[in-house]
Amino acid sequence: MGNKHFLLYICILLCCVSCTKSNKKPIAKLDNETIRIVPFDEGMHNVLFSIRGKNLFSETFSGNRTYNVIKILNKYNSNYELAFMAMSNAKTGLPIDIKIDNASDTTIFFRFKPIQHKAHITTIKGLCAKLVSSSDDPQQKIDLKKWLFRRNAHIDNNKLNRMLDIINFLNSNGSTDYITNERIPVIKTFDGLSYKVTTDLKADYYILFATSSDAEVKNFVEEIISNNFALASRSVNNSLNCYRALDNNGIKCIVLIGINEDWSYHFIPLGLVAIDNLPLSTNGNKSNNVKDLKFADNQRVILPKSRPQTDGLAEVFVKSWDGNGVTCNVTFSIYFEGDVKSVTIHRNSKLCYPGEHKVENKTINLSGKRNPYVFNYDMHFVGGDNIIPITIEDYHGNSKQTSITVPAEFVRSNTPDIDIDNNINIW
């Protein structure tokens, strides 16, 4: 009887285990901008997302998984095409095919929500590249019309604007983007400059500030508030001065800050300037290529690809030299990048032999030159350290003075020849 009871217990246990194992196929559901996949087991599964036969994303997973629809759509690599399909399927939604384990197929239909445009209408007049919301960029509508014409697809203005909304939403991934179609001016200071602003932003105080980060704005507002709103204006009826942090160079965004008596504040990006009043670098640091400026409230300023360089790097050194002490043929090499305009070699009286050389400045204009640029120049060296003065200048009038130290040793023999030790220490 004991064995029978044991066998009965095993059968009941196996039956219970088989009951807990699910035979349900994985399912995919759409929840706002999220796709949820529930596999009903702990095994490994494969998922593939596609649109009209074009594969977008695939992976292997286990357990419940969630996917952001916008991130998946961004892998389509043509927001114009996606917007056109979404507009053409406005009633049902954009079809996204989901294949799980190469067997379970599901199609979800994603509808883009209407875009709620920012209510603030703000403009600026003055020396800057004016910013506009990307949704208001007239060039974008022109480019879209050209794309539609090439497809022989005429649509009415309402559908065109709807496509623009979808394109902007896909490009921004939910942020409010600002762009400029104007040339960014280069300035050294805001002294003598003022700006005229119109806005529907309501605040107790207004002030303009040139910045590249939220942290700078917060620190500036702290200073304004702690000094009883000094420098701020009660209205924008009169022209406003613009301020910036000290020694703050590069591409800056002019923002209008509205500050209230309760210390709350809000700011709006208005324009771009390039500030360049610092000398060039000679320490080997490369320039920083920033693509955008991100601010609070999901505000993003897209910097144009064509923009002025405000920093540069130049390294000048002597590769080699030879000569008899009276005249030495010196080989220079210049490595440069950014806004470096020229390098000047100063052949002063100490680097001239009477009757052989004259005091002069040899300026190398680097525009169009190969990098690094190599050239030869005659000089007079003496035994010991020979110091060659160098001036590096950028395209905005900033210059840096430096020098190269070239040690030399001349050993006279019983013959008319002179032995040369031309080991070089740079800098």
Buried (B, 14 or more C-beta within 10 A) or exposed (E): EEEEEEEEEEEEEEEEEEEEEEEEEBBBEBEEBEBEBEBEBEEEBEBBBBBEEEEBBEEEBEEEBEBEBBEBBBEBEEBBBBBBBBBBBEEEBBBBBBBBBEEBEBEBEBEBEEBEEEEBEBBBBBBBBBBBBBBBBEEBBEEBEEBBEEEEEEBEEEBBBBBBBBBBBBBBEEBBBBBBEEEBBBBEEBEEBBBEBEBEBEBBBBBBBBBBEBEBBEEBBEEBBEEEBEBBBEEBEEBBBBBBBEEEBBBBBBBBBBBEEEEEBBBBBBBBBBBBBBBBBBEEEEBEEEEEBEBEEEBBBBBBEEBBBBBBBBBBBBEEBEBEBEBBEBBBBBBBBBBBBBBBBBBEEBBBBEEEBEEEEEBBEBEEBEEBBEBEBBBBBEEEEBEBBBBBBBBBEBEBEBEBEBBBEBEEEEEEEEEBEBEBEEE
